[in-house]
């Protein structure tokens, strides 16, 4: 049985995988974004990249995204 923590980690990883495709704000790929280079990779390469990320990496990427999105919404 999956715990709440495992479920949350899975959801965060899915969110990062989605962000690795394009920016949800404008569907672009800004050069200053930490996802810029990974967005150029194939879906399989992005999946491999995701599996190599630590939980801390995931949290940093999500935090960056949330801050960036908040700034764009101002």
N, C-alpha and C positions, 0 to 999 in steps of 0.2 A: 504494500500500500504506500502510495506517495504521500510524503508529509507536506505541510503547507510551505515549508522552506524550499523543498525540492521543486514544488510547483512554481513558486515565485522565481527561482533560478531558471527554470525552463522557460517561463514567460519572458524574462529579461533577455535570455539568449535568442529567443524568437524575435524580440524587438530589435536586437542588434543585427540579426540576420537581415531583417527588413531594411534597416538603415544602411546596410552594406550595398543595397541595390541603388537607392537614390535618396536624395533629401525629400522628406515628406512635405516640406514647406512649399517648394517650387519645382520638385522633380529634377533638380540640377545636381551638379557635382562640384561644389566650390573647392578651389585649390587649398584653402586654409582648413578644410575639414579633415579630421583624423580618418575619415572613411574614404578620402579621395582616391588613394592608390588601390585600395581593395575593391572599389567599385569598378575598376577597369578589368578585374579578373573574371573568369568564367564562374558559373554557379557552383561548380564542383570545387574550384579553388577557394571561393568564399566560404564554403562549408568547411573545408579543411582549416582555413584560417580561424573560423569561429571555434572549432574544437580545440585549438591550441591556446585560446584565451583563458586566462585565470578568472576567477570570480571578481577579483579586484579590477582587472582589465575591463570586464563587462560593466562594472559599476562606474568606472571612470568614463567610459564611452557614453553610457546612458546619461550621466550627469552633464557631460559636455553637450550632448544633444539637447537636453532640457534647457540648459542655459542659453544655448544658441537660438533655439526656437523662441524662448521668451524674449530675447533681444530683438528678433525679427518681428515679433508681434507688437512691439512698442510703436 
